[in-house]
Structures are given as C-alpha cells and as structure tokens.
C-alpha cells in the first residue's frame, strides 16, 4: 500500500501546543460544510473525503456483518452523542441519547451500578458479539460518574437501536479509563490512561475489577485483545509504540513495537493485522519533526512488522486523529479537538 501524505492547515490550538491563528474573517465551519481535501499529486481518486454530521468522533467500531459503524461523539467534557454511520451512503444518525429505547437494568450482572445515565461523554467503544444482530455495546463514559455504560445494541433492523442495561463503575483510584476490550468468558479489559504511570484492568461480574499484573506503563491508551484472550495489544501513547502484553501467563511478557507516533486507539483489521492510529503533536527529542493530525500504521501481531499507511496534516475541520478502521477498502479516521467529520482515505 502506498503511503499517503497530505499537507493542509494543521491546528493544535486546543492542545495548547501552537498559538491560535489570527482570525481571517472566514465563517466558522460546521459538520455540514466539510469538503474533500485534494491530493498533492492532483489525482482526484486519491482525495480525502469526509463523512459529515459528527462532532468529535473519538472512537469508531464497525458492527460485524452490517453496514453500520458506531461512533462516539463529544460536545463537552461531560456530554456527547453516539452515532450510527451507514457505510453505504455515509448518512449519520444519532442513536443515543436521542432515539434510545427505555432502559432495562440487568441488576444481576451489573450489581454495583446505581441506575441509568443518559448524560455523559462517550469515549472508548467495544462490542461483545451476540446473535440475530443483537450485541452488547460497552461505552466508556465521563461526566457525573466515571463508568463503562453498557447497552443492548440491536443492529438487525433498518437503524441500530440502543437500550441501556447497566454500568460498571471505574476502578477506584484510576485517573481515566480510556479504552476497553471484550474478553472471553464475560471478562472485560480496560486501560487506565495516565502518562505518569497507568496500567490495564480486568472486570468480571463475579470478581469486580482486578489490576492486570505486569501491565504498568506510561500512557496506556487504545486496547484490543486476541480472540483466545491470551494477549492484549495496547496503544502506548507515551512510548509511541503498540505494546503486546500477555494475559494469564507467568512471567508476564511485554513486547513494545515502536511505530514512531503517539498511539491512540487500535483496531483489528480484516486481514488479521492491527490498525494503529495516533498523531504527532510534539517532537520526541531535540531533533525537528513534522507534526501530524493523524498517523496510521498496520502491525502484524505475529512478526511485529510495521507498515506506515497514512500521514495526514489535517485541516480546519479535522484537527486530531484518534482512531482508524478499515471500511469497505477505505481507511476511516475519527478525531477530536474540533474534528467535525470522519476522514475517508482510499487504501
């Protein structure tokens, strides 16, 4: 796959890395005005297109065997919608809190949960596959409470629906739960993002939260796991690496795989490789470097081979990339800090 490099206006104003630009009189862009970015070589087929109608789509998760992509949006530190994006026509629909079904608390599984919550900032997403199009969707939530909000997601109809069924309060003493992964046997894995020293956690209805031994690292961010549950793959934001951590093995194995940028979310690709997304907001050392709104690489979990896929400088309505997934032969990238669309890159 050729590497794509697109140079557009890149703003890190909201990160406090670059000073705000002087206003030019250009009207503020909203989600409906996002337009395609041209290719530097002038090839229209290589232009970056956008799915419009989302606000800060921080995480993306494609529902298996459907055209639907679930996106977590954020409008403030404590609020945001959840979207369903149709990959066939790129239409976006809000399915939470607008359109959500009446809650039905599963008190047996989620005993520590005090009750429904409809106002929170959705963050990391993961899904436990069910049957007949009905799955369990886990959503990291920030706001009035720090918890993983749990929903029944029915993707069998004309439009996916969400029904709140419980929550898992965050482990006491953690700074900020970021990403989650569904593990075999009803277990759930999570990262505690702390650049001074975070770690991985596991939850089960019968045990509650347990810290994963040997998982301590700076800035653990994105998270996926192997189908057999023997390996975690962690987005090492501070270490600019994908980090493989063993599960249920003694001694614990930790294998960092450098990728050259701050890793945010990670997702399995259709070819069995891991799609690693992130950004470059500041240079890692004294040597000069090029900032990037979004960087994407693909990692082979067997050989640790890394292939750089994308280096995107961003624009006025796409500020900071956080996640990448493969959708029908395109790379879709979600983002935050004023990102008003999902970027679509040809593969």
N, C-alpha and C positions, 0 to 999 in steps of 0.2 A: 504494500500500500504506500502511495506517495505521501510524504509529509506535506501538510498544508500550513502555510504561514500567511496570515492576513494582517496587514498593518492598518489599524484605524485608530481613532481617538480613544485613548485608554485612560479612564479616570479612577484614581484611588482616593478621591476626596473623602469618601465615607470611612475609609480605613485610617485617615489621618496621615497617610504616607506622602501624599503630594498635595501641595496647597491648592485651594479651589481656584478654578479659572475665572477670569473676569467675565461677567455676563455680556453676551453679544446681541441680545435682543431677540434671539431665536426662541419661539414659543416652546414651552415645556412639552416634551413628548409623552404620550401615554401609550398604553398597551396596544391600542388600535392603530398606531402610526408606525409600528416597527416595519422596516423595509429590508430587502435583501442587501447584503454587502457584496460589492463586486470582487472578482478575483484579480490579484495583481497582474496576472498574465493576460487579462482580458478575455478569459474563457467564461462565457455565461453559465456553462454547465458546472463550473466549479464555484459559483457564487454561493455564499452562505445565506440560507433562507431562515425564516423565523416562524415559530408557532406563536401567534399573538393572543393576548387576552389573559395572561397570567401576571401575577405580581410576585417577584422574588421566588421563583420555583426552585427551592433549595435542593430538594431530592425528587428523584423520578424512579418509578417502579412499574415495569410492564407486567400486566396481568397475563399469566400464561394462557395460550390458546385463544386469545381475544385481541381485538384491535386497540384495546384501551391501555393508556398509560396514566397512572396515578401520580399527581404532582402535589407536593406540599408547598403552599404559599405563605408569605408572611407580610402583614401590613403594619405590625408594630412588634415590640418585644413580648407582647402577651396575647396577640391576636393574629389570625390568618385563616384563609380558606383552604380547603382541599379540592383539587380539580380532577376531573376525568377528561383526558385528551384523546380524541378519536384520531388514530394514526392514518385513517383512510382519507379524511377530508380536513384534518387539523383543526376541527372545531373544539372549543374548550367549554366545558360546563362545570359550574361549581356544584359539588355534591355534598359538601359539609362546610359550615353548618346549614346553609340553605339546601333544602331538598332532603335532609336526613330523615330517616324513619324514627319512630318513637323508641326511646331507649328500653333495653331489656337486660337488667343487670344479672349476670351469671355470678351469683354470690358464692357458689361452691368453689369455683376456680379462682375468683378474684376477691377473696375474703377481706383483704386489707384495704380495699377500695371503698371510700366513703359514699360514692354516688356519681351520677353523670356530670360531665363537664363539657359545655358547648363553646366555651370561650378560652382558647389557648393558642399559642403559636406552634403550629405543626413543624416538625423538624425531620428527623430521620424516619424512614419507612422500611418495613419488611412485611412479608406475607407468608402465611402458612397455608399451603395448598389444601383445599378441601375437595369436594365432589360436586358435580352438577352445577359448576360455575359459582359455588358459594365457598368463600375462603375467610380466613381470619387475617385482618389487617391490623398491624401494630404501628402506632404513630407516637414518636417521641413528642411530648408536649411541654411547653414552658409557659409560665404565667403565674396564675393564682396558686397553682401547685405544680411541682416537678414530678412528672409521672409519664409512664407509657400508657396512652389511651388505646383501648382495644375495641375493634369494630368487627361486625359481620359484614363482609363485602360481598354483595350479590352482583356478579357480572354476567348473569345469564339472560338478562332482559335487554331492552333497547338501550337503556342507560344504566350504568352501575349505580347501586344504592348502598348507603352506609347506615348501619344500625349500631349504636354504642352498646357494648355488652360488659364493659368493665375497665379497670385500670390497674396498673402496677406502680405504686409509688416508688420513686427513685431510691436507691440505697442511701442510707443516712451517711452524711459526711462527704458525698461526692460533689464535685464542683458543677458539672453539667453533662448529663447523659446526652450523647451525640447521635450515635448510630446503633442499630440493632440488627440481629440476625436470628432467624428461626432455626433451632437445632432439633435433632431427632428426639423423640420421647417427650415432647411437650416442653422442652427447655428453650430458653431464650438467652441470647448473648447480647452484651451491650458494652460500649466504650464510654469511659469517663474522660472527657476531653479536659486536660489540664496540662498546659505547656511546662509547668514546673515539675510535673510528675503525675501522670494518670495511669490507668490500668483497665483491665477487662473484668466484667462481672457476668455471672450466670444466674438465672432465675428459674425456679420451678414451683408450681403450686404447693408442693409438699415440703420444700426446703426454704423458700424465700430466696433472698439474694446471697450469693457466695462469691467472694473475690477469686478470680482465676489465678492460681499460683504461677509466679514467674512472668506475669504479663505486664509488669511495671515498665513504662516508657514515657517519654516526653510527648505530649500532644497526640495520643491515640484518637483517630478521627473516624473515618469510614470503617465498615466491617461487613464481611461476608464469611461464610463457612463452607467447608466441603460437604458433599451430600451425606457422607458417612459420619460427619460430626467430629472427625479426628483432627481437623486443622481449622484455625482461624486465620483469616487474611485481613490485616489491619492497615488502614491508611495512616502511615506515620507522618503526620503533618510537620512536626519539628525536625524529624530526621530525613525528610524528603525521600521517603522510601515506602515500598509496600513491605510489610513485616509479616512473615509467617510464624504463627505461634501454635505449638502442639497443644492438643486437648486430651486429657486423660492419660498422659504419658509421663513416666518418671525416668530420668530427669526431664524437665521441660526443655523443648527445643525452640529457639528463637532465631529466625533467619531473616535479616534485613536484606531487601533487594532494592538498591538505590535506583531512583528514576529521574532525579535531577530537578524536582519541583516539589512544592508543598502539597502533599496529597490530602485531598478532602475525602470525597466518597469513592467507594469502589463497588463494582458490579460485575457479576458473571456475564460474559459474552456468549453468543450462540455457538461459538467454536470451542468452548471449554477453557478459554483464556479469561483473564481478569482485566476488565477495563478500569484503568486508574485515572481519575480526574483530579485536577487541582489548579494551581496558579503560581505565579512568581510575583510577589509584592515587594520584595526587597532582596538585595544580593546576600548570598550566604556567607561571603567573606569579603576581603578587601578588593578583589578583582571586580571590574564593572560587569554588569549583566543587563539583559533585556527584560523589563517587566512583561508579564503576560496575563491577560484577563483569564485565559483558560489554556491549560496544557492537558493533553490526554496521551496516555501510553497504554500499551497492551502487554500483559505479562503472562508468560507460560508458567503455570504453577508447578510443572514437573521439572523443567530445565532452568527456570528463573530467567530465561531470555526476555529482554525488554525491547519492544519496538515503539518508537515515538510516532504518534499518529498526527497530532494537531498542536499548533502553537498559534493562538488567536489573541490579537491585541485588544479586542473589544471595541465598543462604540458607545454612543451616548445613551443607549437604552439596554446595553448588555455590559455590566460593569465587572463582575467577578464570577467565574465559573466554579461550580461546586460538585457537579455530578455529570457523568456521561453514560449513556446506554446505547445499544445497537437496536435501531427500529427499522425493520424492512430495508436493510442495507444502507441506512444513514446513521451517522453519529449525532445523537441529540444531547445537548448540553444545557443543564439548568444552572441558575445563578442567583446571586443576592446583591445587596448593596445598591439597589436601584435597577435591577435587571427586570425588564418588562416583557420578556418573551423567552422562549426556548430556542436556542440556536440549532439549526439543522445543517450538518456538513455532509457532503457526498463522501462515500467511502472509497 
